[in-house]
């Protein structure tokens, strides 16, 4: 009997060992499964940290997908980083062993990441430099505020790119004989003809030192330019007073005389002349009613007289008008396009951060 009992014990031992080993394996698999579940949950929480609503998310996802197709190498790096992130999160989950509220930490991390994304919102087109973005319409945040997001046209090719277009006149399709409120808030289509808006010029240029560039092209394709090393626009209290100086170029200094002048429109006379220059010459920063009139009336190409001009007075001395077909007004960060008709074929006025190099629209 004793021998039989011993045999039973011996025969049961491997079974009990296998049971214990299987139980341990099951516990480990359960723990791994729980950790994977927590890891996946954290990943879901972190996704979309920079996306504030579903509409933005869908657009961003489409752009992201297109970019992935074109840049598969970048996509591979993203996959690697995602895998690395997942491993890091998994390590936190495994090491915490219930001592840390990892989900709460994940939510705090998402909040901090969101703040980081907001702090990286660009204030002008110079913020897109180095991103391999092409010229086109983009969103900027002149005050780094979600409520102040605006659409602008960025020139990413000219002289290194990074120019924000603030005005463009191409074919006369947009009426520039507007009132004060129109010029203050902007009007037109940023992909065609438009004025960005005086308040946005103030928002952007108040944050740094910008350079202004004016490029002119005659009907015979002869090009000339004017560059001002310092340019800024004041706020509404100053009537959007212009500050401009430091000229160099080949077009002549015909904007420097307007330094310190307030902005005038046909319904608000802020110039120093006896009458309102903006009534006949268009909204602008006027010292007197000549020298430069870049928002003036847009006559037909066959007109013998076009008021849109730069250094009008000097050209009148020679019996002609310095008139424009294509105009661009821009800075490094800011670029404005103007397009006018003869006697000048094109004109460009550009602004840029003084720390960069001159940016020119071609």
C-alpha positions as CSV (number, residue, x, y, z in Angstrom):
1,X,0.0,0.0,0.0
2,X,2.8,2.3,0.9
3,X,4.6,1.6,-2.3
4,X,1.4,2.3,-4.3
5,X,1.0,5.7,-2.6
6,X,4.5,6.7,-3.4
7,X,4.0,5.8,-7.0
8,X,0.8,7.9,-7.1
9,X,2.7,10.9,-5.7
10,X,5.5,10.4,-8.1
11,X,3.1,10.2,-11.1
12,X,1.2,13.3,-10.0
13,X,4.3,15.5,-9.5
14,X,4.9,16.2,-13.2
15,X,1.2,17.1,-13.6
16,X,1.3,19.6,-10.8
17,X,4.5,21.1,-12.1
18,X,2.9,21.5,-15.6
19,X,-0.2,23.0,-14.0
20,X,1.9,25.6,-12.1
21,X,4.0,26.4,-15.2
22,X,0.8,26.8,-17.3
23,X,-0.8,29.0,-14.6
24,X,2.3,31.3,-14.5
25,X,2.3,31.5,-18.3
26,X,-1.3,32.4,-18.2
27,X,-0.8,35.1,-15.7
28,X,2.1,36.5,-17.7
29,X,0.0,36.6,-20.9
30,X,-2.8,38.2,-19.0
31,X,-0.4,40.9,-17.7
32,X,1.0,41.4,-21.2
33,X,-2.5,41.7,-22.6
34,X,-3.4,44.2,-20.0
35,X,-0.3,46.2,-20.6
36,X,-0.9,46.1,-24.4
37,X,-4.5,47.3,-23.8
38,X,-3.3,50.2,-21.6
39,X,-0.6,51.1,-24.1
40,X,-3.2,51.1,-27.0
41,X,-5.5,53.3,-24.9
42,X,-2.7,55.8,-24.2
43,X,-1.9,55.8,-27.9
44,X,-5.5,56.6,-28.7
45,X,-5.5,59.5,-26.2
46,X,-2.3,61.0,-27.6
47,X,-3.5,60.8,-31.2
48,X,-4.8,64.1,-32.5
49,X,-3.0,66.3,-29.9
50,X,-2.7,69.0,-32.5
51,X,-6.0,68.6,-34.2
52,X,-8.8,70.7,-32.6
53,X,-11.8,69.5,-34.5
54,X,-12.9,66.8,-36.9
55,X,-12.9,69.0,-40.0
56,X,-9.2,69.9,-39.4
57,X,-8.4,66.3,-38.7
58,X,-9.8,65.1,-42.0
59,X,-7.9,67.7,-43.9
60,X,-4.7,67.1,-42.1
61,X,-5.1,63.3,-42.5
62,X,-5.5,63.8,-46.3
63,X,-2.5,66.1,-46.5
64,X,-0.6,63.6,-44.3
65,X,-1.5,60.7,-46.5
66,X,-0.5,62.5,-49.7
67,X,2.8,63.5,-48.1
68,X,3.4,59.9,-47.0
69,X,2.9,58.6,-50.6
70,X,5.4,61.2,-51.9
71,X,7.8,60.8,-49.0
72,X,7.8,57.1,-48.1
73,X,11.2,57.5,-46.4
74,X,9.7,60.1,-44.0
75,X,6.8,57.7,-43.4
76,X,9.2,55.0,-42.4
77,X,10.8,57.3,-39.9
78,X,7.4,58.1,-38.5
79,X,6.6,54.4,-38.1
80,X,9.9,53.9,-36.3
81,X,9.1,56.9,-34.0
82,X,5.6,55.5,-33.4
83,X,7.1,52.2,-32.4
84,X,9.6,53.9,-30.2
85,X,6.9,55.9,-28.6
86,X,4.8,52.8,-28.0
87,X,7.8,51.0,-26.4
88,X,8.4,54.0,-24.1
89,X,4.8,54.1,-23.0
90,X,4.8,50.4,-22.5
91,X,7.8,50.7,-20.3
92,X,6.1,53.3,-18.1
93,X,3.0,51.0,-17.8
94,X,5.1,48.0,-16.8
95,X,7.3,49.9,-14.4
96,X,4.5,51.7,-12.7
97,X,2.9,48.5,-11.4
98,X,-0.2,50.4,-10.4
99,X,1.7,53.0,-8.5
100,X,1.1,55.7,-11.1
101,X,-2.1,56.9,-12.7
102,X,-0.7,56.4,-16.2
103,X,-3.9,57.5,-18.0
104,X,-3.9,60.7,-16.1
105,X,-0.3,61.3,-17.0
106,X,-1.1,60.6,-20.6
107,X,-3.9,63.2,-20.6
108,X,-1.5,65.8,-19.1
109,X,1.1,64.8,-21.7
110,X,-1.4,65.4,-24.5
111,X,-2.3,68.8,-23.1
112,X,1.4,69.8,-23.0
113,X,2.0,68.5,-26.5
114,X,-1.0,70.5,-27.7
115,X,0.5,73.6,-26.1
116,X,3.7,72.9,-27.9
117,X,1.9,72.6,-31.2
118,X,0.2,75.9,-30.6
119,X,3.5,77.6,-29.8
120,X,4.8,76.4,-33.1
121,X,2.1,78.1,-35.1
122,X,3.8,80.4,-37.6
123,X,3.2,84.1,-37.6
124,X,4.1,84.6,-41.3
125,X,5.3,82.6,-44.3
126,X,8.9,82.7,-43.2
127,X,7.9,80.0,-40.6
128,X,7.4,77.6,-43.5
129,X,10.9,77.9,-44.8
130,X,12.8,74.6,-44.9
131,X,9.6,72.6,-44.9
132,X,9.7,71.9,-48.6
133,X,6.3,73.6,-49.0
134,X,5.5,75.1,-52.4
135,X,4.0,78.5,-53.1
136,X,0.3,78.7,-52.3
137,X,-2.3,79.6,-49.7
138,X,-1.5,78.8,-46.1
139,X,-2.8,79.6,-42.6
140,X,-0.8,81.8,-40.3
141,X,-1.4,83.0,-36.8
142,X,0.0,86.6,-36.6
143,X,-0.8,86.8,-32.8
144,X,-0.3,83.0,-32.1
145,X,-3.9,82.9,-31.3
146,X,-6.4,80.4,-32.7
147,X,-9.0,83.2,-33.1
148,X,-6.6,85.1,-35.3
149,X,-5.8,82.5,-37.9
150,X,-5.8,84.0,-41.4
151,X,-5.3,82.7,-44.9
152,X,-2.3,84.2,-46.8
153,X,-0.5,83.5,-50.0
154,X,3.1,82.4,-49.4
155,X,5.8,82.7,-52.0
156,X,8.2,79.8,-51.3
157,X,10.4,80.1,-54.3
158,X,11.6,83.7,-54.6
159,X,15.0,84.3,-53.1
160,X,14.8,81.4,-50.6
161,X,11.0,81.7,-50.1
162,X,9.1,82.6,-47.0
163,X,7.3,85.7,-48.3
164,X,3.8,86.5,-47.2
165,X,1.8,88.3,-49.9
166,X,-0.1,91.2,-48.5
167,X,-1.4,92.8,-51.7
168,X,-1.9,91.6,-55.3
169,X,-3.4,93.4,-58.3
170,X,-3.4,91.3,-61.4
171,X,-6.3,92.0,-63.9
172,X,-8.5,94.6,-62.3
173,X,-11.1,92.0,-61.2
174,X,-11.2,93.4,-57.7
175,X,-12.4,96.9,-56.8
176,X,-9.8,98.7,-54.7
177,X,-11.9,101.8,-54.2
178,X,-12.9,100.7,-50.8
179,X,-13.6,102.3,-47.4
180,X,-11.6,102.4,-44.2
181,X,-13.1,99.2,-42.7
182,X,-12.4,97.3,-45.9
183,X,-8.7,98.2,-45.9
184,X,-8.6,97.6,-42.1
185,X,-9.9,94.0,-42.3
186,X,-8.7,93.1,-45.8
187,X,-10.7,92.1,-48.9
188,X,-10.4,90.1,-52.1
189,X,-9.2,86.5,-52.8
190,X,-5.6,85.8,-51.5
191,X,-5.0,83.5,-54.4
192,X,-5.9,86.3,-56.9
193,X,-6.3,90.1,-56.2
194,X,-6.5,91.3,-52.6
195,X,-5.4,93.5,-49.7
196,X,-4.4,91.5,-46.6
197,X,-5.6,94.2,-44.1
198,X,-4.0,96.9,-42.2
199,X,-4.6,95.3,-38.8
200,X,-2.8,92.2,-40.0
201,X,0.1,94.2,-41.2
202,X,0.3,95.6,-37.7
203,X,0.0,92.2,-36.1
204,X,2.8,90.9,-38.1
205,X,5.3,93.8,-38.3
206,X,4.9,94.6,-34.6
207,X,6.7,91.3,-33.7
208,X,10.0,92.1,-35.4
209,X,11.9,94.1,-37.9
210,X,10.8,93.7,-41.5
211,X,12.3,94.7,-44.8
212,X,10.1,96.1,-47.6
213,X,10.9,95.5,-51.2
214,X,9.2,97.0,-54.3
215,X,9.9,95.4,-57.7
216,X,8.9,97.0,-61.0
217,X,8.8,95.6,-64.5
218,X,8.3,97.8,-67.5
219,X,6.4,96.6,-70.7
220,X,9.9,96.0,-72.2
221,X,10.6,93.6,-69.3
222,X,13.2,95.9,-67.8
223,X,13.2,95.4,-64.1
224,X,13.9,97.8,-61.3
225,X,13.4,97.7,-57.5
226,X,13.3,99.6,-54.2
227,X,14.3,98.1,-50.9
228,X,13.6,99.5,-47.4
229,X,15.5,97.8,-44.6
230,X,12.9,98.8,-42.0
231,X,9.2,98.6,-42.3
232,X,6.3,98.4,-39.9
233,X,2.7,99.5,-39.5
234,X,1.2,100.9,-36.3
235,X,-2.2,99.9,-34.8
236,X,-5.6,101.4,-35.2
237,X,-4.9,104.1,-32.6
238,X,-2.2,105.5,-34.8
239,X,-4.4,105.2,-37.9
240,X,-2.0,102.5,-39.1
241,X,1.0,104.8,-39.3
242,X,3.8,103.6,-41.6
243,X,7.4,103.4,-40.5
244,X,9.8,103.0,-43.4
245,X,13.4,103.8,-44.1
246,X,16.8,102.5,-45.2
247,X,16.3,102.7,-48.9
248,X,18.5,101.2,-51.6
249,X,17.8,100.0,-55.1
250,X,17.3,101.2,-58.7
251,X,13.7,102.5,-58.7
252,X,14.4,105.6,-56.6
253,X,13.3,106.5,-53.0
254,X,9.6,107.4,-53.5
255,X,8.2,105.9,-50.4
256,X,10.6,107.3,-47.8
257,X,8.9,110.7,-47.9
258,X,5.8,109.0,-46.6
259,X,7.5,107.8,-43.5
260,X,5.4,108.5,-40.4
261,X,2.3,109.1,-42.4
262,X,-1.2,107.8,-41.4
263,X,-3.3,105.6,-43.7
264,X,-6.0,107.4,-45.6
265,X,-9.1,106.2,-47.5
266,X,-11.8,108.0,-49.4
267,X,-13.9,108.1,-46.3
268,X,-11.2,109.0,-43.8
269,X,-8.7,111.8,-44.6
270,X,-5.5,111.4,-42.5
271,X,-2.9,112.9,-44.9
272,X,-1.1,116.3,-44.5
273,X,-2.4,117.7,-47.8
274,X,-5.1,120.3,-48.1
275,X,-7.6,117.8,-49.6
276,X,-8.1,114.1,-49.3
277,X,-5.6,112.4,-51.6
278,X,-7.3,109.1,-51.3
279,X,-10.5,110.3,-53.1
280,X,-8.8,110.5,-56.4
281,X,-5.6,108.5,-55.9
282,X,-6.7,105.5,-53.8
283,X,-6.1,104.5,-50.2
284,X,-2.5,104.9,-49.1
285,X,0.0,106.5,-46.6
286,X,0.2,110.0,-48.1
287,X,2.5,112.8,-47.4
288,X,1.1,114.6,-50.4
289,X,-0.9,113.4,-53.4
290,X,2.0,112.0,-55.5
291,X,5.2,109.9,-55.2
292,X,3.4,106.6,-54.8
293,X,-0.2,105.5,-55.2
294,X,-0.3,101.7,-55.2
295,X,-4.0,101.3,-54.4
296,X,-5.2,103.8,-57.0
297,X,-7.9,103.5,-59.6
298,X,-7.4,100.7,-62.1
299,X,-7.9,102.0,-65.6
300,X,-8.1,99.8,-68.7
301,X,-4.9,98.9,-70.5
302,X,-5.7,101.2,-73.4
303,X,-6.1,104.2,-71.1
304,X,-3.7,107.1,-71.9
305,X,-3.5,107.8,-68.1
306,X,-3.1,105.3,-65.3
307,X,-3.1,106.7,-61.7
308,X,-1.6,103.6,-60.1
309,X,2.0,104.6,-59.8
310,X,5.3,104.8,-58.0
311,X,7.4,108.0,-58.2
312,X,4.6,109.7,-60.3
313,X,6.0,113.2,-59.8
314,X,9.4,112.4,-61.0
315,X,8.1,110.8,-64.2
316,X,5.7,113.6,-64.8
317,X,8.7,115.9,-65.1
318,X,9.6,113.8,-68.2
319,X,6.0,114.0,-69.5
320,X,5.1,110.5,-68.6
321,X,3.6,108.6,-65.6
322,X,5.4,105.9,-63.7
323,X,2.6,103.4,-64.0
324,X,2.4,99.7,-63.2
325,X,1.0,96.5,-64.5
326,X,2.3,93.9,-62.0
327,X,2.9,94.9,-58.4
328,X,3.9,92.8,-55.3
329,X,4.1,94.2,-51.8
330,X,6.0,91.8,-49.5
331,X,8.2,91.2,-46.6
332,X,10.2,88.3,-45.2
333,X,7.3,86.8,-43.6
334,X,5.2,89.3,-45.6
335,X,4.8,89.6,-49.3
336,X,2.3,91.7,-51.1
337,X,1.5,91.5,-54.8
338,X,0.3,94.3,-57.0
339,X,-0.5,93.8,-60.6
340,X,-1.1,96.9,-62.8
341,X,-1.2,97.8,-66.4
342,X,1.0,100.1,-68.6
343,X,3.0,102.1,-68.7
344,X,4.7,99.8,-66.3
345,X,4.2,96.1,-66.9
346,X,4.7,94.9,-63.4
347,X,5.5,96.0,-59.9
348,X,6.3,94.2,-56.7
349,X,6.5,95.5,-53.1
350,X,8.0,93.2,-50.6
351,X,8.5,93.1,-46.9
352,X,10.8,90.8,-44.9
353,X,12.4,90.3,-41.6
354,X,15.7,92.2,-41.6
355,X,17.5,89.2,-40.3
356,X,17.0,87.4,-43.6
357,X,18.0,88.2,-47.1
358,X,16.0,90.2,-49.6
359,X,13.1,88.3,-51.1
360,X,11.9,89.1,-54.6
361,X,8.8,87.9,-56.5
362,X,9.5,86.8,-60.0
